[in-house]
Amino acid sequence: MGQAKATKKFEQRHLKDTLERRNGLKKQKQKQQLKAKKAARRVEENGGAAAVEAATLSAQPKASGDAHAFQSMSVDDFFQGGFEIPEAQTNGKKKRKRDEQPAEEGSGSESAEELQVDLDSGSDSEDDNDPEEHMRQLEALAENDPDFHKYLQENEPELLDADLDIGDLSDDDGPKRKKRKAGDGDSGDEGLEGDSKELKMAVVKKWADAMTEQHSLRAMKETVLAFRVAAHVSDDEEKDFKYSISDPNVYHQLLTVALKHVPEVMQHHLPVQESKSGKLHVSTEGKKFKTLAPILRSQMASITHLLDNLTDPSTLRLTLTSTLPLLPYLLSFKKIVRDLSRAVTTVWSTPSTPEATRIAAFLIMRRLTVLGDPGIRENVLKATYTALVKSSRATTVHTLAGVNLMKNSGAELWGLDPSVGYTTAFTFIRQLAIHLRTSITHNANEAYKQVYNWQYTHSLDCWSRVLAAHASAADSPLRPLIYPLVQVTLGALRLIPTATYFPLRFALIRALLRISNATQTYIPLAAALYEVLSSAEMRKAPKTSTLKPLDFTTSIRAPKSYLRTRVYQDGVGEQVAELLGEFFGLWAKSIAFPELALPVIIMLKRWLKDVSHRTSGNKNQKLNTLISLLVQKLESNLKFIEERRAKVDFAPNNRRGVESFLAETEWEKSPLGAFLVGQRKGREARAKVLEDSRRVEEAKRVAREKEGKASRRGEEVGGGSEDDEMGEEDGEGGMLLEGETTEEDEE
C-alpha cells in the first residue's frame, strides 16, 4: 500500500528539519547528563557539604523543575499563561528574566540581562544569577573546604569571579541595578566615596595594573563600566551609573586606560585567528566569545557615543586608533558595525577635523571593508559616499584640500571589492542621472539647481577618481561604468551653456580628462571647449575692471560682477587653452593625431581671424596670442606624427601595429608634450606663489582677529566670539545650496 499524500509532503518539506531538531534536543540532554555526572564525580573526589552545594548550583539541570511545573498544570492553564514556560519554584522570578526582555543585537543600550557576563565554564545553568547568593556560597566553600577552593582558584578562576554578573553592565534603558546592601562591598568599589560612587585615580591605576599584568577580566569589566560614564559625561540628561567622575585628571586617565588596555585583554583571552587565505576571523561559537560579547558591545557603544561628541583632536585620534584592534570582534554585530561606520565617516568628513585624525578614521573604514562580508562592505561604501556628499555642500580655499582628501581616500575603498563596488557605484551614478533627467524635463526656473551645485560636481569628480583608479584594466568589473558616467557628465556640463557656469564646465572637463588618461578611452571634449570660445563672452571686447582674478578651482559659478570683464575673459581663455592642450596631449603619440587635430586647428584659426578684427574683435591681445600659440604647437605635433607615420609599413587595420606606434618615443619628446610640460611647470610655480601669499594673509587675519578678540574681552563682558562669527558664515554658505541634492535614501 502506498504512502498517503500528507506523509509524502511531510517527508519532502519537514522531515529533515524535524530530525535535526530532535537530534539537537538529544544532544542537549546528553550534555546535561554529562555535566551532572561530572559534578557528582567532582563532589566525590573533593567532598565537603559546601562543595556539594556549589557543584549542585553550577551543574544542576533545570529540566526536572520544569517537568514538575508542567505536571501540575492543566491544558487550559498552559494556554492562558501566554506560552510562557513555567519554572521551578526556587529562584522563579529571575530565571526567565533574560527571555522576557529581548533586545536588538548590537544596540548601543543593552539591558541588564543582555549584558550578562557569566564566566562559569563548568555549567550553562541559570540558577546562579544572584551575585550576592553566589558570593555567600563561595565564602562558605572557602571556610568549609579550603583545599577545594584553592583548587578552583588555580584551575577554574572564572568560577570565583563574582564581579562579572549581569547587573553592572546594564544600560540606562534597562532595569535599574539593585542597590548594594550596607557592608556588602567588594574590591571593585575601593576608592569610591560613600553613596556618590566617585571614581578616584587610585582605582583607575589599579585596574590598569590588573589588566596589564594579569589580563584581568574583572578589571576590564569595571573599566568598561566606568568608560561608559566618561563617554556620557557631557550629556544633558542625568543618568544613573555605577560610577561618577568629576576630576579631569581621572577622566583623562580613564579614557587612556580603557582605550589602550581593553583591546589588549580582549586579544589575550580571545585571540584573532588568521586563516590559510590570510583573512582574520574570531571564533564566535565558543563560550568565551559569548562571555566577552556583552563587554564588547558596551565598549563599542561608548566609543560610538564618544566619536559623536568629542572635539579634542588628540583624544579623537586616540579613540579611532584604539578601535582598530577591536574590528575583527565586531563582524557578527551588524548594528554595531553600522553605527560605527556612520560615526567614523562623520569624523572623516568633518571639515574642521585635522588631517591626521581624518586619516585615522579612514583606516577604520578601510579595515572594515577588508574584513567584512559583502553586506558590511556595502554599508561602509554607502556611508562613505553619503558623508562625502553632505560635507561638500560648500567649497572654499580652506576646505578644498579636505574635500580632495575625502575623494582620493574614498575612491580607494571601491577597489577593495570590485563586485560590491560596482553595485554601489551603479546605484549612485544612476541617481545622478535621475537628477539630470529631472532638471532637463522640468522647465521650472530652479530645476537646474539640482545639478549645478558643489555636491553634484564633487560626486561626478569622485566617481571619475574611482574609475580612473580601478577601471584601467580591460577585465575590471568597474569598466562598464565609464560610459554612463561620461554621458551624465557631458549632459551636466551642457545643461546651461552660459558664461556664468563656465567654471563648472571646466571642473567637469577635468574629471573627464582624468578618466580618459587613466583608461585610454577617447572622450570628445574639443567641441565643449570650442563652445566656450565661440560664446559672446569671448568674442566681444571686454570692459575694464579692478577685480581680482577668479579662482576657478573653488568656483563653479561666476559672479555677475565678473561677466564681460577683462579679468574674467583672460581667466576663461587660460582655462580653455590649458584644457585643449591637455586633451590633445593625451593623444600626442597617437597615429590618428592628424585626423583628430586638423578640424580643431581649422576652427581655431577661423576664430582667431574673427576676434582679431579691428572693429568687431575682442581686442584682447593676450587671449589671442595664447590661442595662437596653442595652434602652432598642434600644427607642429601634427607634422611630427605625419613624418613618423609615413615610414610605417603596416595597414590601418593592423591593431597591434597601431598600438605600438611610437612606443619607444617618450611623450615629453613630442612637440606638444614638451610644450605642455613647460606650461605645467609655470602653472605650478604661479600656484605656489599664490598659496604662499594666501597663507601669509591668513596668518595676518588670524593675528588681527586674536588682537581684536583680546581687546573686546578687556572692554566688554559677554561679547560675540570668533566661533559664533564662523558659524554664521558657514550657515550662509550652506543656504546657497539649500534643497539642491538629495541623499541616497531619498530615492
C-alpha positions in Angstrom: 0.0 0.0 0.0 1.4 3.4 -1.0 2.1 6.3 1.3 -0.6 8.9 2.0 -0.2 12.3 0.2 0.2 14.1 3.5 3.0 11.8 4.5 4.9 12.4 1.3 4.5 16.2 1.7 5.8 15.9 5.3 8.8 13.9 4.2 9.6 16.4 1.4 9.2 19.6 3.4 9.5 19.0 7.1 11.2 15.6 7.8 14.8 16.9 7.6 14.1 19.8 9.9 12.3 17.6 12.4 15.1 15.1 12.5 17.7 17.9 13.0 15.6 19.4 15.8 15.2 16.0 17.6 19.0 15.4 17.3 19.7 18.8 18.7 17.4 18.2 21.7 19.0 14.8 22.2 22.5 16.3 22.2 21.4 18.9 24.7 20.0 16.3 27.0 23.2 14.2 26.8 25.3 17.3 27.6 23.1 18.0 30.7 23.5 14.4 31.9 27.3 14.5 31.3 27.6 17.7 33.3 25.6 16.2 36.1 27.9 13.2 36.2 31.0 15.4 36.1 29.6 17.4 39.0 28.9 14.3 41.0 32.3 12.9 40.3 33.9 16.2 41.4 31.9 16.1 44.7 33.1 12.5 45.3 36.7 13.5 44.7 36.7 16.6 46.8 34.0 16.0 49.4 32.5 18.6 51.7 29.0 19.9 52.2 29.8 23.3 50.8 31.4 21.7 47.7 28.3 19.7 47.2 26.2 22.8 47.4 28.4 24.8 45.0 28.6 22.0 42.4 24.9 21.5 42.6 24.2 25.2 41.9 26.6 25.3 39.0 25.7 22.0 37.3 22.1 21.1 38.2 19.9 20.8 35.1 16.7 22.7 35.2 14.7 20.1 33.3 13.4 18.4 36.5 11.9 21.7 37.8 10.2 22.5 34.5 8.8 19.0 34.3 7.4 19.2 37.8 5.8 22.5 36.9 4.2 21.1 33.8 2.8 18.1 35.7 0.7 20.3 38.0 -0.7 22.5 35.1 -3.8 21.8 33.0 -4.0 22.4 29.3 -6.3 25.5 29.8 -3.8 26.9 32.3 -1.0 26.4 29.9 -2.7 28.4 27.1 -3.8 31.1 29.4 -0.2 31.6 30.5 0.7 33.2 27.2 3.0 30.4 26.2 5.5 31.2 29.0 7.4 28.1 30.1 6.8 27.7 33.8 9.8 27.3 36.0 10.7 25.7 39.2 9.6 27.5 42.4 13.2 28.2 43.5 14.5 31.5 42.1 11.5 31.6 39.8 11.4 35.3 39.5 14.9 35.5 38.0 15.2 32.6 35.7 13.3 33.8 32.6 14.1 37.5 33.0 16.5 37.4 30.1 13.9 35.9 27.8 11.3 38.4 28.7 13.3 41.4 27.7 14.9 40.6 24.3 16.7 43.4 22.6 18.1 44.1 19.2 21.5 42.7 18.6 24.4 45.1 18.9 22.3 48.0 20.2 24.0 50.8 22.0 21.9 50.5 25.2 21.8 46.9 26.3 19.5 45.8 29.1 20.9 44.2 32.2 20.2 40.7 31.0 21.7 41.4 27.5 25.0 42.3 29.1 25.2 39.3 31.3 28.7 38.2 31.8 28.9 34.6 33.1 32.3 33.1 33.2 31.3 29.8 34.7 32.9 27.4 32.2 31.7 24.3 34.0 28.0 24.9 33.6 25.4 26.6 31.5 22.8 26.7 34.3 20.9 29.9 35.0 20.3 29.1 38.7 23.2 31.2 39.9 22.0 34.6 38.6 22.1 36.2 42.1 25.6 37.5 42.6 25.1 38.0 46.4 24.0 34.4 46.8 26.9 33.3 44.7 29.3 35.3 46.9 27.9 33.7 50.1 28.3 30.3 48.6 31.9 31.0 47.7 32.7 32.3 51.1 31.1 29.2 52.7 33.2 27.0 50.3 36.4 28.7 51.3 35.7 28.2 55.0 34.5 24.6 54.9 36.8 23.2 52.2 39.8 25.5 51.6 41.6 22.8 49.6 38.9 22.7 47.0 38.6 26.5 47.0 42.4 26.7 46.3 41.9 24.1 43.5 39.3 26.3 41.9 41.5 29.4 42.2 44.3 27.6 40.3 42.3 25.8 37.7 38.9 27.5 37.4 39.4 31.1 38.4 36.4 32.2 36.4 34.0 30.3 38.7 35.2 32.6 41.6 34.8 35.8 39.6 31.6 37.0 41.2 32.0 40.6 39.9 31.2 39.5 36.3 27.5 39.4 37.0 24.5 40.6 34.9 23.7 43.8 36.7 26.6 46.1 36.4 26.8 46.2 32.6 23.1 47.1 32.3 22.4 50.3 30.4 20.2 53.1 31.5 17.3 51.9 29.4 17.1 48.6 31.1 16.0 47.8 34.7 17.9 49.8 37.3 20.6 48.0 39.2 19.7 46.9 42.8 21.5 48.9 45.4 24.1 47.1 47.3 23.4 46.4 50.9 25.4 48.1 53.6 28.5 46.1 54.3 28.4 44.1 51.1 31.3 46.0 49.5 33.7 44.3 47.1 37.2 45.0 45.9 36.0 46.8 42.8 34.5 49.6 44.9 37.6 50.6 46.8 38.3 54.3 46.3 34.6 55.2 46.0 33.4 57.9 48.4 30.2 56.8 50.1 27.0 56.9 48.0 28.4 59.3 45.5 30.5 56.5 43.9 33.1 59.0 43.0 35.9 57.4 41.0 39.5 58.0 42.2 42.8 57.9 40.4 44.0 55.0 42.6 41.2 52.8 41.4 41.9 53.5 37.7 45.6 52.8 38.2 44.7 49.6 40.0 42.5 48.5 37.0 45.3 49.4 34.6 47.9 47.3 36.6 45.5 44.3 36.8 44.8 44.4 33.0 48.5 44.9 32.2 50.0 42.3 34.5 47.2 39.7 34.9 44.9 40.4 31.9 42.1 40.5 34.5 38.5 40.2 33.1 37.1 41.7 36.3 39.3 44.9 35.9 38.3 45.1 32.2 34.6 44.9 33.1 34.9 47.6 35.7 36.9 49.7 33.3 34.2 49.4 30.7 31.6 50.4 33.2 33.5 53.5 34.1 34.3 54.2 30.5 30.6 54.4 29.7 30.3 57.1 32.4 33.2 59.0 30.8 31.6 58.7 27.3 28.3 60.2 28.6 29.8 62.8 30.9 28.8 65.7 28.6 25.2 64.6 28.2 22.4 66.9 29.3 20.3 64.1 30.7 21.2 62.8 34.1 21.6 59.0 34.1 22.2 56.5 36.9 25.6 55.0 36.5 27.7 52.9 38.9 30.4 55.5 39.0 30.7 59.2 38.7 33.6 61.3 37.5 34.4 64.9 38.5 38.2 65.1 38.3 39.5 65.9 34.8 42.7 64.0 35.5 40.7 60.9 36.4 38.6 61.3 33.3 41.7 61.6 31.1 43.4 58.6 32.8 40.3 56.5 32.5 40.0 57.2 28.8 43.6 56.3 28.2 43.3 53.1 30.2 40.0 52.0 28.6 41.1 52.7 25.0 44.6 51.2 25.4 44.2 48.1 27.6 40.7 46.8 26.9 41.8 45.6 23.4 44.9 44.0 24.8 42.9 42.0 27.4 40.4 41.1 24.7 43.2 39.9 22.4 44.7 37.8 25.3 41.5 35.9 26.1 40.2 35.6 22.6 43.0 35.9 20.0 42.2 36.8 16.5 43.0 33.9 14.2 44.3 34.0 10.6 43.1 31.6 8.0 45.1 30.0 5.3 43.9 32.6 2.8 45.1 35.4 5.0 41.8 36.5 6.4 41.3 37.3 10.0 38.4 35.9 12.0 37.3 35.3 15.6 35.5 32.1 16.6 32.0 33.1 17.7 30.9 29.5 18.7 32.8 29.1 21.9 31.6 30.3 25.3 34.5 32.8 25.7 33.1 34.9 22.9 29.6 34.7 24.3 31.1 35.8 27.7 33.1 38.7 26.3 30.4 39.8 23.8 28.4 42.0 26.4 31.6 43.8 27.4 32.5 44.3 23.8 29.0 45.7 23.0 29.2 48.1 25.9 32.7 49.2 24.9 31.7 49.9 21.3 28.5 51.7 22.3 30.7 54.0 24.5 33.2 54.5 21.7 30.5 55.4 19.2 28.9 57.9 21.6 32.3 59.3 22.2 33.0 59.8 18.5 29.8 61.7 18.1 30.6 64.2 20.9 34.4 64.5 21.0 36.0 67.7 19.8 39.6 67.3 21.0 41.7 66.2 18.1 44.2 64.2 20.1 41.6 62.3 22.1 39.6 61.7 18.9 42.6 60.2 17.2 43.4 58.0 20.2 39.8 56.7 20.2 40.0 55.9 16.5 43.3 54.2 16.8 42.2 52.0 19.7 39.2 50.9 17.7 41.2 49.2 15.0 42.2 46.0 17.1 38.5 45.5 18.0 37.2 45.4 14.5 37.6 41.6 13.9 35.4 41.0 17.0 32.5 43.2 15.6 31.8 41.4 12.4 28.9 39.4 13.8 27.2 42.6 15.3 25.7 44.2 12.2 24.1 47.1 14.0 27.2 48.0 15.9 29.2 48.0 12.6 26.6 50.2 11.0 26.6 52.7 13.9 30.4 52.7 14.0 30.6 53.3 10.2 28.3 56.2 10.5 30.2 57.8 13.4 33.6 57.2 11.7 32.6 58.6 8.4 31.2 61.6 10.1 34.6 62.3 11.7 36.3 61.5 8.3 34.1 64.1 6.5 34.1 66.9 9.1 36.0 69.9 7.6 37.3 71.1 10.9 38.9 67.7 11.7 42.7 67.7 11.4 44.1 65.7 8.5 45.9 63.1 10.8 42.6 62.4 12.5 40.7 62.0 9.2 43.3 59.5 8.0 42.9 57.5 11.3 39.2 57.4 10.6 39.8 56.3 7.0 41.9 53.4 8.3 38.9 52.1 10.2 36.7 52.4 7.1 39.3 50.6 5.1 39.8 47.9 7.7 36.0 47.2 7.9 35.9 46.9 4.1 38.7 44.4 4.1 37.5 42.3 7.0 33.7 42.5 6.5 31.4 40.5 4.4 29.6 42.0 1.3 26.9 43.4 3.5 29.3 45.3 5.7 31.3 46.5 2.7 28.1 47.8 1.1 27.2 49.7 4.3 30.7 51.2 4.6 30.7 52.3 1.0 27.2 53.9 1.3 28.1 55.7 4.5 31.3 56.9 2.8 29.5 58.4 -0.2 26.8 59.9 1.9 29.2 61.6 4.2 31.2 62.9 1.3 28.1 64.4 -0.3 26.9 66.0 2.9 30.3 67.6 3.7 30.8 69.0 0.2 27.9 71.4 0.3 30.2 74.4 0.2 33.8 74.6 -1.1 36.3 77.3 -0.3 40.1 77.6 -0.4 40.2 76.3 3.2 38.1 73.2 2.6 39.2 72.2 -0.8 42.2 70.2 0.4 39.9 68.3 2.8 37.4 67.5 0.1 40.1 66.2 -2.2 41.4 64.1 0.6 38.0 62.5 1.0 37.6 61.9 -2.7 41.0 60.3 -3.1 40.8 58.1 0.1 37.1 57.2 -0.6 38.0 56.1 -4.2 40.4 53.6 -2.7 37.6 51.7 -1.0 35.8 50.9 -4.2 38.7 48.9 -5.4 38.9 46.6 -2.4 35.8 44.6 -3.6 35.1 45.4 -7.3 31.8 43.4 -7.3 30.3 45.3 -4.4 31.9 48.5 -5.6 30.2 48.1 -9.0 26.7 47.7 -7.5 27.0 50.7 -5.2 28.7 52.9 -7.8 26.0 52.0 -10.4 23.3 52.9 -7.9 24.8 56.3 -7.1 25.6 57.1 -10.8 22.1 56.2 -11.7 20.9 58.6 -9.0 22.9 61.4 -10.6 21.4 60.6 -14.0 17.9 60.8 -12.5 18.7 64.3 -11.1 20.0 65.3 -14.5 16.9 64.0 -16.3 14.7 65.7 -13.8 16.4 69.0 -14.4 16.1 68.6 -18.2 12.4 67.6 -18.3 11.2 70.1 -15.7 11.1 73.6 -17.0 11.0 75.2 -13.6 13.4 78.1 -13.0 15.1 76.4 -10.1 15.2 72.9 -11.6 18.8 73.2 -12.8 20.0 73.8 -9.2 19.7 70.0 -8.5 22.7 69.7 -10.8 24.6 72.9 -10.7 25.9 72.8 -7.2 29.0 71.7 -5.4 27.6 68.4 -4.2 26.7 67.2 -7.7 30.1 68.4 -9.1 32.1 66.7 -6.3 30.1 63.5 -6.8 30.9 63.3 -10.5 34.5 64.1 -9.7 34.6 61.4 -7.1 33.4 58.8 -9.5 35.9 59.9 -12.1 38.6 59.2 -9.5 37.1 55.8 -8.7 37.1 54.7 -12.3 40.5 56.3 -13.0 42.0 54.2 -10.2 40.2 50.9 -10.7 38.8 50.7 -14.2 42.0 50.9 -16.2 42.2 47.1 -16.7 40.2 45.7 -19.5 38.7 43.0 -17.3 37.8 45.3 -14.4 34.2 45.0 -13.1 34.1 48.8 -12.9 35.0 49.4 -16.5 31.3 49.2 -17.8 30.6 52.3 -15.7 32.8 54.5 -17.8 30.1 55.1 -20.5 27.2 56.1 -18.2 29.4 58.3 -16.1 30.8 60.1 -19.2 27.3 60.6 -20.6 26.0 62.0 -17.3 29.0 64.4 -17.1 28.6 65.6 -20.7 24.9 66.2 -20.1 25.6 68.1 -16.9 28.2 70.4 -18.4 25.9 71.4 -21.3 22.8 71.8 -19.2 23.1 75.6 -19.1 25.7 76.8 -21.7 26.0 80.4 -20.3 29.2 82.2 -19.3 28.1 82.2 -15.7 28.7 78.5 -15.4 31.9 78.2 -17.4 33.9 77.4 -14.1 31.6 74.3 -13.6 32.1 73.2 -17.2 35.9 73.4 -16.7 35.7 71.3 -13.5 33.7 68.6 -15.2 36.0 68.5 -18.2 39.0 68.0 -15.8 37.1 65.0 -14.4 36.6 63.5 -17.9 40.2 64.1 -18.8 41.2 62.1 -15.7 39.1 59.2 -16.9 40.4 59.4 -20.4 44.0 59.5 -19.3 43.7 56.5 -16.9 41.6 54.3 -19.0 42.8 55.3 -22.5 39.2 56.0 -23.5 38.6 58.7 -26.1 36.1 61.3 -24.9 35.1 64.1 -27.3 35.9 67.3 -25.4 37.2 69.6 -28.1 33.6 70.6 -29.0 32.7 71.5 -25.4 35.7 73.7 -25.2 35.2 75.4 -28.5 31.7 76.3 -27.4 33.3 78.5 -24.7 35.5 80.3 -27.3 32.5 80.9 -29.6 30.4 82.5 -26.9 29.7 86.2 -26.9 31.8 86.4 -23.7 35.0 85.6 -25.6 34.2 87.2 -29.0 33.3 90.7 -27.8 35.5 93.3 -26.3 35.5 93.2 -22.5 35.2 96.1 -20.1 38.0 97.1 -17.8 37.8 96.0 -14.2 39.9 96.1 -11.0 38.6 92.7 -9.7 40.9 90.0 -8.6 41.3 87.0 -10.9 38.6 84.4 -10.3 39.8 81.2 -8.7 38.4 78.5 -10.9 39.4 75.7 -8.5 36.9 77.0 -5.9 34.2 78.4 -8.1 31.5 76.7 -10.2 29.6 79.9 -10.8 31.0 83.3 -11.8 29.5 86.3 -10.0 27.7 88.8 -12.1 30.4 91.4 -11.5 32.9 89.3 -13.4 30.8 88.9 -16.6 32.1 90.8 -19.6 35.2 91.9 -17.8 38.8 91.7 -19.0 39.9 89.7 -15.9 37.2 87.1 -16.5 37.9 86.8 -20.2 41.6 86.3 -19.6 40.9 83.6 -16.9 38.5 81.7 -19.2 40.9 81.9 -22.1 43.7 80.5 -20.0 41.4 77.6 -18.9 40.4 76.8 -22.5 44.0 76.9 -23.7 45.1 74.6 -20.9 42.3 72.1 -21.2 42.6 72.0 -25.0 46.3 71.3 -24.7 45.8 68.6 -22.1 43.1 67.0 -24.2 45.3 66.8 -27.3 48.3 65.9 -25.2 46.6 62.6 -24.3 46.8 61.6 -28.0 50.0 63.3 -28.9 51.7 60.0 -29.8 48.6 58.5 -31.5 48.9 57.6 -35.1 45.5 59.2 -35.7 46.5 62.6 -34.2 46.4 64.4 -37.6 42.8 63.4 -38.2 41.9 64.3 -34.6 43.6 67.8 -34.5 43.0 69.1 -38.0 39.3 70.1 -37.7 40.0 71.8 -34.4 43.0 73.7 -35.9 40.8 75.0 -38.7 38.1 76.1 -36.3 40.6 77.9 -34.0 42.2 79.7 -37.0 38.8 80.9 -38.1 38.1 82.1 -34.5 41.4 83.9 -34.4 40.5 85.7 -37.7 37.1 86.8 -36.4 38.3 88.1 -33.0 41.3 89.9 -34.5 39.1 92.2 -36.5 39.8 95.9 -35.7 36.2 96.9 -35.1 34.3 93.7 -34.2 37.0 91.7 -32.4 37.6 91.2 -28.7 40.6 93.5 -28.6 42.3 91.1 -26.2 45.8 90.5 -27.5 46.8 88.4 -24.5 44.0 85.9 -25.1 44.5 85.8 -28.9 48.2 85.2 -28.5 47.6 82.3 -26.1 45.3 80.5 -28.6 47.6 81.3 -31.5 50.5 79.6 -29.6 48.4 76.5 -29.0 47.5 76.3 -32.7 51.2 76.4 -33.6 52.0 73.6 -31.2 49.2 71.5 -32.6 50.4 72.0 -36.1 54.0 71.1 -35.1 52.8 67.9 -33.5 50.6 67.1 -36.5 53.7 67.3 -38.8 55.7 65.3 -36.3 53.2 62.4 -36.5 52.8 62.6 -40.2 56.6 62.3 -40.7 56.7 59.2 -38.5 53.6 57.7 -40.0 55.0 57.9 -43.5 57.7 55.5 -42.5 55.5 52.6 -41.2 54.8 49.5 -43.3 51.5 48.3 -41.8 47.9 49.0 -42.8 45.4 50.8 -40.6 43.6 47.6 -39.8 46.7 46.2 -38.1 45.7 46.8 -34.5 49.0 45.6 -33.0 51.0 47.9 -35.2 48.7 50.9 -34.5 49.1 50.4 -30.7 52.9 50.0 -30.9 53.3 53.2 -33.0 55.9 55.5 -31.3 56.0 53.1 -28.3 59.8 53.8 -27.9 59.4 57.6 -28.1 58.8 59.4 -24.8 55.7 61.6 -24.6 57.8 64.6 -23.5 59.9 64.3 -26.7 56.9 65.2 -28.9 56.4 68.9 -29.7 53.1 69.1 -27.9 54.3 67.1 -24.9 57.4 69.4 -24.5 55.1 72.4 -24.6 52.7 71.0 -22.0 55.5 70.1 -19.6 56.7 73.7 -19.7 53.1 75.0 -19.2 52.6 72.7 -16.2 55.7 73.9 -14.5 54.7 77.5 -15.0 51.3 76.9 -13.5 52.7 75.1 -10.5 55.1 78.0 -9.8 52.3 80.5 -10.0 50.1 78.4 -7.8 52.9 78.1 -5.2 53.3 81.8 -5.1 49.6 82.4 -4.7 49.4 79.7 -2.0 52.3 81.3 0.0 50.7 84.7 -0.3 47.3 83.3 0.8 48.9 81.7 3.9 50.6 85.0 4.8 47.3 86.8 4.5 45.6 84.1 6.5 48.1 84.4 9.3 47.8 88.1 9.4 44.0 87.8 9.5 44.1 85.4 12.4 46.5 87.6 14.3 44.2 90.6 13.8 41.2 88.6 15.0 43.1 87.5 18.1 44.1 91.1 18.9 40.5 92.3 18.4 39.1 89.5 20.5 41.6 90.2 23.3 40.6 93.9 23.2 36.9 93.1 23.3 37.4 90.9 26.3 39.1 93.7 28.1 36.3 96.2 27.3 33.2 94.1 27.3 31.7 91.0 29.0 29.6 88.6 27.1 30.5 89.7 23.6 30.3 87.6 20.5 33.1 85.1 19.9 35.0 84.2 16.8 33.4 80.8 16.7 29.9 82.4 16.5 31.1 84.5 13.5 32.5 81.5 11.8 29.3 79.6 12.4 27.2 82.3 10.9 29.5 82.3 7.8 29.2 78.6 7.4 25.4 78.8 7.7 25.2 81.4 5.0 27.4 79.3 2.8 25.0 76.3 3.2 21.9 78.4 2.4 23.2 79.0 -1.1 22.8 75.3 -1.9 19.7 74.5 0.1 17.5 71.8 -1.4 19.8 71.0 -4.4 20.9 67.5 -3.9 19.1 64.8 -2.0 20.7 62.0 -0.1 20.8 58.4 -1.4 18.0 57.2 0.9 15.5 59.7 -0.7 15.5 57.9 -4.0 
